[in-house]
Amino acid sequence: MDRLALETQTLYAELLEQLTALDAHRSIGRVPGCFVTKIVKGDTYYYFQYSDPGGVLRQRYVGKRTPALDKIVARFQEERGGRETDVAQIQRLCAQLRAGGALTTDSAIARVIKALAESGLFHLGGVLIGTHAFTVLGNLLGIRWTQHAVKTQDVSSPVKETVSKENFRPLTLAPF
């Protein structure tokens, strides 16, 4: 295990701060996808179009075009502009972290984790476990695991367990 350079650790802290701020300001403009219209028998209808984690393009019916829905779509488009700036900044930080030696996951796994996060799973108490959690932990601690240490060889099954003084032991980390 090696220490990440201080600059890389600082970039990771900046990324964490950016992602936390982005999550705290979630709004309709942060939802991945876009509104599209279809004309059926002379009436205009709104659909929301998005790609699922597998890359399949989907459309969901929203409703017949009304002034109220027009306001929602306008708000979505207005808030979308700020999102693009935030996403570009996050992508720059990620590229700098990769160049600095931080551990990353492949894009397929990243899309799945992103979909889980966007679904609200982690806000509801879901926890990332296994290899990908171990990767995040190394970056958070400012260390780069060796390749053979990154891949866990176990099968993890999360279990809901009540934490009390009787079954809680504080974690002690040895100095580096």
Number of C-alpha atoms within 10 A of each C-alpha: 11 11 17 21 15 11 12 22 20 14 18 21 15 14 19 14 12 17 15 11 12 16 13 9 11 13 14 15 22 20 13 15 15 15 18 15 17 13 11 9 6 7 10 13 17 21 18 17 17 17 12 14 16 9 9 8 11 12 15 12 13 14 13 16 16 12 9 8 15 12 11 15 19 13 14 18 17 13 16 19 12 12 19 13 10 15 15 11 13 18 12 11 18 17 11 16 22 12 11 16 15 26 21 15 13 7 9 11 13 14 16 14 17 12 15 15 14 16 11 11 14 12 10 8 9 13 11 15 12 17 18 18 12 18 20 16 15 19 22 15 12 20 21 21 20 10 9 8 13 17 14 12 10 8 8 10 8 10 6 8 7 7 9 8 6 6 8 9 9 5 6 6 6 5 4 7
